[in-house]
Amino acid sequence: DFATPRAVLTGHDYEITCAAICAELGLVISGSKEGPCLIHSMNGDLLRTLEGPERLKGPESCLRPKLIQASREGHCVIYYENGLFCVFSVNGRLQATMETDDKIR
């Protein structure tokens, strides 16, 4: 038997740098090199776009996601390349932010 994809997720203009699957909520969250993070259903429907805080200006204003983790309670934590953590609800609302100088892996 050959494995076939369940769905094809579209919406990013650049390569995917991180992704997380929350099977309990039926969501796939992905981040791309030069764009926002997207929330898709497991069926492939684009549900939300997660935009980082707008307080960053200048050449660092493009937030590049490196790590994503989703919880079964409906929260999504994203760590961006510039040391910024953001917590979003699955409804796309920014809940909290925190900056760090530490290298996170």
LUMSEMI-284611 format. One record per residue (C-alpha): residue in one letter; residue number from 0; x, y, z. Coordinates in Angstrom, 1 decimal. Each point is the difference from the previous one (the first is absolute). Layout:
+------+------+--------+--------+--------+
| mike | rofi |     px |     py |     pz |
+------+------+--------+--------+--------+
|    A |  NUM |      X |      Y |      Z |
...
+------+------+--------+--------+--------+
REM end
This chain:
+------+------+--------+--------+--------+
| mike | rofi |     px |     py |     pz |
+------+------+--------+--------+--------+
|    D |    0 |    0.0 |    0.0 |    0.0 |
|    F |    1 |    1.1 |    3.5 |   -0.7 |
|    A |    2 |   -0.6 |    2.8 |    2.4 |
|    T |    3 |   -2.0 |    2.9 |   -1.4 |
|    P |    4 |   -0.3 |    3.5 |    1.6 |
|    R |    5 |   -3.2 |    0.6 |    1.9 |
|    A |    6 |    0.1 |    3.7 |   -1.1 |
|    V |    7 |    2.2 |    2.6 |   -1.7 |
|    L |    8 |    0.4 |    3.1 |    2.1 |
|    T |    9 |    0.5 |    3.2 |   -1.9 |
|    G |   10 |    0.5 |    3.7 |    0.8 |
|    H |   11 |    3.7 |    0.6 |    0.6 |
|    D |   12 |    2.1 |    1.8 |   -2.6 |
|    Y |   13 |    3.4 |   -1.2 |    1.4 |
|    E |   14 |    1.4 |   -3.2 |    1.4 |
|    I |   15 |   -1.4 |   -1.4 |    3.2 |
|    T |   16 |    2.4 |    0.3 |    2.9 |
|    C |   17 |   -2.1 |   -1.5 |    2.8 |
|    A |   18 |   -3.3 |   -1.8 |    0.5 |
|    A |   19 |   -2.0 |   -1.6 |    2.8 |
|    I |   20 |   -3.0 |   -2.3 |   -0.1 |
|    C |   21 |   -2.7 |    0.1 |    2.7 |
|    A |   22 |   -1.9 |   -3.2 |   -0.5 |
|    E |   23 |   -2.4 |    0.7 |    2.9 |
|    L |   24 |   -1.3 |    3.1 |   -1.7 |
|    G |   25 |    0.6 |   -1.2 |   -3.6 |
|    L |   26 |    2.4 |    2.9 |   -0.9 |
|    V |   27 |    3.2 |    0.4 |   -1.8 |
|    I |   28 |    2.0 |    3.1 |    0.8 |
|    S |   29 |    2.9 |    1.0 |   -2.3 |
|    G |   30 |    2.5 |    2.8 |   -0.4 |
|    S |   31 |    1.9 |    1.1 |   -3.1 |
|    K |   32 |    3.4 |    1.7 |   -0.5 |
|    E |   33 |   -1.4 |    3.4 |   -1.0 |
|    G |   34 |   -3.6 |    0.0 |    1.0 |
|    P |   35 |   -2.6 |   -0.5 |    2.7 |
|    C |   36 |   -1.0 |   -3.2 |    1.7 |
|    L |   37 |   -3.1 |   -1.7 |   -1.2 |
|    I |   38 |   -2.6 |   -2.2 |    1.6 |
|    H |   39 |   -1.6 |   -2.7 |   -2.2 |
|    S |   40 |   -2.5 |   -2.7 |    0.8 |
|    M |   41 |    1.1 |   -3.6 |   -0.5 |
|    N |   42 |   -2.2 |    0.1 |   -3.2 |
|    G |   43 |    2.1 |    2.7 |   -1.5 |
|    D |   44 |   -2.2 |    3.1 |    0.6 |
|    L |   45 |    1.9 |    3.2 |    0.9 |
|    L |   46 |   -1.6 |    1.2 |    3.3 |
|    R |   47 |    2.2 |    2.8 |    1.3 |
|    T |   48 |    3.1 |    2.1 |   -0.5 |
|    L |   49 |    2.1 |    0.7 |    3.1 |
|    E |   50 |    1.6 |    3.5 |   -0.3 |
|    G |   51 |    2.8 |    0.9 |    2.4 |
|    P |   52 |   -0.1 |    3.3 |    2.0 |
|    E |   53 |    0.2 |    3.2 |   -2.1 |
|    R |   54 |    2.3 |    1.8 |    2.4 |
|    L |   55 |    3.1 |   -1.2 |   -1.9 |
|    K |   56 |    1.1 |    2.5 |   -2.7 |
|    G |   57 |    2.9 |    0.2 |   -2.3 |
|    P |   58 |    2.0 |   -2.9 |   -1.5 |
|    E |   59 |   -1.0 |   -2.3 |    2.8 |
|    S |   60 |   -3.7 |    0.5 |   -0.6 |
|    C |   61 |   -0.3 |   -3.3 |   -1.9 |
|    L |   62 |   -0.5 |   -2.7 |    2.7 |
|    R |   63 |    1.5 |   -3.3 |   -1.1 |
|    P |   64 |   -1.4 |   -2.9 |    2.0 |
|    K |   65 |    2.4 |   -2.7 |    1.2 |
|    L |   66 |   -2.0 |   -2.2 |    2.4 |
|    I |   67 |   -3.8 |   -0.6 |    0.4 |
|    Q |   68 |   -1.8 |   -2.0 |    2.7 |
|    A |   69 |   -3.7 |   -0.4 |    0.3 |
|    S |   70 |   -1.9 |   -1.2 |    3.1 |
|    R |   71 |   -3.2 |   -1.9 |    0.3 |
|    E |   72 |   -1.5 |    2.9 |    1.9 |
|    G |   73 |    0.1 |    2.2 |   -3.1 |
|    H |   74 |    3.2 |    2.0 |    0.5 |
|    C |   75 |    2.9 |    0.3 |   -2.5 |
|    V |   76 |    3.5 |    1.1 |    1.1 |
|    I |   77 |    2.2 |    1.3 |   -2.8 |
|    Y |   78 |    3.7 |    0.8 |    0.4 |
|    Y |   79 |    1.3 |    2.5 |   -2.6 |
|    E |   80 |    3.6 |    0.3 |   -1.3 |
|    N |   81 |    0.6 |    3.3 |    1.8 |
|    G |   82 |   -0.6 |   -1.4 |    3.5 |
|    L |   83 |   -3.7 |    0.8 |    0.3 |
|    F |   84 |   -2.6 |   -2.5 |    1.4 |
|    C |   85 |   -3.6 |    0.5 |   -0.8 |
|    V |   86 |   -3.0 |   -1.8 |    1.4 |
|    F |   87 |   -3.2 |   -0.1 |   -2.2 |
|    S |   88 |   -3.4 |   -1.5 |    0.5 |
|    V |   89 |   -1.2 |   -2.2 |   -2.8 |
|    N |   90 |   -2.4 |    2.8 |   -0.9 |
|    G |   91 |    3.1 |    2.0 |   -1.0 |
|    R |   92 |    0.0 |    2.4 |    2.9 |
|    L |   93 |    3.5 |    1.0 |    1.3 |
|    Q |   94 |   -0.1 |   -0.9 |    3.8 |
|    A |   95 |    3.5 |    0.9 |    1.2 |
|    T |   96 |    3.6 |    0.8 |   -1.2 |
|    M |   97 |    3.4 |   -0.4 |    1.6 |
|    E |   98 |    3.5 |    0.8 |   -1.3 |
|    T |   99 |    3.1 |   -1.9 |    0.9 |
|    D |  100 |    3.7 |    0.2 |   -0.9 |
|    D |  101 |    0.5 |   -3.7 |    0.5 |
|    K |  102 |    0.4 |   -2.5 |   -2.9 |
|    I |  103 |   -3.0 |   -2.3 |   -0.1 |
|    R |  104 |    0.1 |   -3.3 |   -1.7 |
+------+------+--------+--------+--------+
REM end
